[in-house]
Amino acid sequence: MSSAIRSLGGTPVIAQASYDLSGYLKKGEGNIDTDVNIAKLALALETDAAIAYTQEISRLKTPALITAGASISSTEASHATAIRAAFKSLGVNLQVLPTAFVSAQNRDRWILTV
């Protein structure tokens, strides 16, 4: 992904050595104590990634960057969908696609709390 961003004239964000997930844990949007709660945390992260890319795309002007951003955003949304589908194997019965798309306005319908 970094090479694609560079090829379009952008500068990729460097991965951090660690990330602070305490905000998610405090809001009950996952935890690291059980498989189900780890999946809830992953779901919240992927949902927020999809939302963030979508919001940033609206600020772009270059067609190639818009296309790249849209592709990344849809990939993040598909990750959230796959995680929701995995809940079935963890014994959680839920709607895999709670809304037609992921957005800040419907975020609460995508994530699951502890």
N, C-alpha and C positions, 0 to 999 in steps of 0.2 A: 504494500500500500504506500509506503514511503516513496518508492521510486515513481509511482504514478503521480503523487503529489508534486514531486520535484520536476517531473516531465512537463507538468502544467504550469511551472513557474512558481509553485508554492514552497513553503518551508514546513515540513511535517513537525508535529509536536513530538518531542522526545519523551519516551516512556519514563515514568518516575520509578525509583527503586521500590517505593511502597505508596499505598494510597490510604487516605483516611476515610473509612467507611462508617465512622461513628454516627454521622447524621442519619444514615439509613437504619442503623441499629437502634438509635434513640427513637425514631419514628415507628419502629416495629415493622420495617419493610424487609425483614429477613434477619437471620442470625447465623452463627457458625456452630450451633449445637446439634442439629439433626440434618439429615439429607433434605427433608422438606423445607426447612428454614434456609438452608444454603441455596436451594433452588429459588426460594422467594427473593433472596438477596440478589442472585444473578438476574432474575426477572426484572427487579427494580432497576438494576444497572443497565441492562439492555434496553429497557423501555426509555430510560432517560437518555441513552445514547441516540436512539432513534429520534426522540424529540429534539435533542440538541442539534443534530445534523440538519433536520428539517428547518429549524429556526434559522440556522446559519445560511442555508441555501438561499433563503429569501433575500439575503443581503448581497449575493454574488451577481456579477454582471457578465462574466465570461462564459459562453455556452459550454465549453469543455469542462470548466470547473463546476457549473451547475449540473451537468451530466454525471460527473464523478461524485459530487455530493449526494445527488439523488440515488445513485447506485449504492453508496455507503449507507445512507439512511434506510433504504429498503432492506439491505442486508441486516442491519441492526434490528429492524422490525421483524424480520424472519427469525432471527435468534430468539426474540421475545416469544414469538409464536411457537417455536420448537420447544422452548422451556415450558410454556403452558401445556403443550401436548405431553411432555414428559411427566407432568403431575399425575396423569392417569396411571402410569406405572408405579407411582409413589402412593397410590391409594387416595388421591384427592380428585374428586369429581368436580370439574368445572368446564365452562365453555372455553374452547381453545381460542376462538376469535370473539372477544367480547364486544368489539366494535369494528367497523370497516377499516379503520386506520388508527394509528397511534398519534396522539397529539397531547399538548399540555392540558387541553380542555377535557380530555377523557382519560388522562393518566390513571386516575383512581379506579377505573374499570379494568385496567390492564394488570396492575400490581396486586399482590396478596399480602396481607399483614400477618404477623406472628400471632 
